[in-house]
Amino acid sequence: QVHLVESGGGLVQAGGSLRLSCAAAEYSFSSYNVGWFRQAPGKEREFVAQITWSGADAYYKKSLEGRFFISRDNAKNTVYLQMNSLKPEDTAVYYCAAILRYKTGTLAGDYDYWGQGTQVTVSS
């Protein structure tokens, strides 16, 4: 069982940056691959990025490569999502999710544990 808590969301102007954090209390967090997803009103939850348990590999939604960066600090049990050059279409609730290290996926249904989400609003 992993309990995830996101933070760092807020209101930002287009072109600005935000860094989201996903923290877990469990020491076993370093055994999980972690993904970020987002869900805009009226839309399905979509994959944003994933980082492997060691931090050695990262994967991104193709259209977000170069603007969004995922990283993790296992000593702090925290995964980060750095979002740059934000656009109004990035407005959504952002969720982090965890999956055991021997699994992977880009679908929401692939993940076992979820945080409560953090709202990101980008104004034009």
Solvent accessible surface area in square Angstrom, and as a share of the most:
residue,aa,sasa,rsa
1,Q,140,0.62
2,V,5,0.03
3,H,110,0.49
4,L,10,0.05
5,V,88,0.51
6,E,7,0.03
7,S,59,0.38
8,G,39,0.37
9,G,29,0.28
10,G,29,0.28
11,L,132,0.65
12,V,25,0.14
13,Q,139,0.62
14,A,49,0.38
15,G,56,0.54
16,G,22,0.21
17,S,58,0.37
18,L,33,0.17
19,R,134,0.49
20,L,0,0.00
21,S,23,0.15
22,C,0,0.00
23,A,43,0.33
24,A,10,0.08
25,A,94,0.73
26,E,38,0.17
27,Y,196,0.75
28,S,34,0.22
29,F,0,0.00
30,S,38,0.25
31,S,38,0.24
32,Y,15,0.06
33,N,6,0.03
34,V,0,0.00
35,G,0,0.00
36,W,0,0.00
37,F,1,0.00
38,R,21,0.08
39,Q,59,0.26
40,A,24,0.19
41,P,121,0.76
42,G,92,0.89
43,K,140,0.59
44,E,152,0.68
45,R,80,0.29
46,E,56,0.25
47,F,25,0.10
48,V,0,0.00
49,A,0,0.00
50,Q,4,0.02
51,I,6,0.03
52,T,23,0.13
53,W,92,0.32
54,S,56,0.36
55,G,32,0.30
56,A,80,0.62
57,D,70,0.36
58,A,43,0.33
59,Y,111,0.42
60,Y,54,0.20
61,K,64,0.27
62,K,162,0.69
63,S,82,0.53
64,L,3,0.02
65,E,91,0.41
66,G,61,0.58
67,R,37,0.13
68,F,1,0.00
69,F,96,0.40
70,I,12,0.06
71,S,54,0.35
72,R,32,0.12
73,D,45,0.23
74,N,49,0.25
75,A,103,0.80
76,K,138,0.58
77,N,25,0.13
78,T,13,0.08
79,V,0,0.00
80,Y,31,0.12
81,L,0,0.00
82,Q,57,0.25
83,M,0,0.00
84,N,45,0.23
85,S,58,0.38
86,L,2,0.01
87,K,87,0.37
88,P,57,0.36
89,E,121,0.54
90,D,1,0.00
91,T,34,0.20
92,A,2,0.02
93,V,40,0.23
94,Y,0,0.00
95,Y,33,0.13
96,C,0,0.00
97,A,0,0.00
98,A,0,0.00
99,I,2,0.01
100,L,57,0.28
101,R,113,0.41
102,Y,163,0.62
103,K,82,0.35
104,T,96,0.56
105,G,15,0.15
106,T,75,0.44
107,L,123,0.61
108,A,34,0.27
109,G,78,0.75
110,D,50,0.26
111,Y,12,0.05
112,D,71,0.37
113,Y,52,0.20
114,W,75,0.26
115,G,11,0.10
116,Q,113,0.50
117,G,11,0.11
118,T,18,0.11
119,Q,87,0.39
120,V,0,0.00
121,T,48,0.28
122,V,7,0.04
123,S,41,0.27
124,S,130,0.84
